[in-house]
């Protein structure tokens, strides 16, 4: 019986040693790729709060396209239009505060992409329309594309 217990203990220890480590406070595997993706998302969050269009554009892949969540093409954004549309958008918004919590990251090895599912809460002011602060929160997905070793760029989902 002791031998069976020792074999079970050894098997459990071996299995747990092979299990991937998780990033603290998440269920996301702690790998170079997940850390690189989280870094891109944090740079994006920070650039949004600073209204730094140049940094946001630097995080985009050349294949970037985002439809803005509506059927209207007016709010569509792609890699070519982002350098002019983002500064115009930022000019109409003040006091952006954004919190993001990444829930999971799924990888597609065939397309060399990853999809990060996250919740966000954002508050901002639109002084041209109202003096009241605005806020929104939702669950979103950001798709990123591997462009090099531990280098990821945003394809959609901003």
Steps between C-alpha positions, in 0.01 A plus 500: 500500500786738577651424164173584320477823695859594408440422132182713506685783674785482250256499206315801643826687556614425146166610353504826693859566397395473135199728541565847361543778752227763503541876501420617851131568553397341169443166334729605214806282435822687579692485172712743301213539252229569758726751675574670165127518419416642843777756450346612168159528666642706788678731254169539316313580823761755604506662153121530504507678837771736372316548169824399329393410146858447383558225759165334423590493129842352581322205666291422190582239238481610136198269462315680784129559443231586753137567415425701813214275603247655262371435148598852396832528317551847652661360813702229326870518565785334316877527500498767227235724660608462864770773492239762402182365661643432846625857564159634390326257735731589789438872442132454588562299821643607836610329821513143372541240773511137396526177698552170321491150645613227263299183562662263254729481200437242228764424238448393139828352380374469141444875461768606752238704685375521854166620629495667840161514669479784751260710698546872503358799677555840349403846616539815294355842429346622176489876567361576155186302584454501877665612821428167667773236509422197286589139567474163339599149582487186297667174412712529186747303298824628356670298229875526471740362240847364563744713299822366649645321801287617796378790285125547453297766319127580524287378208157597639312578818594849613 
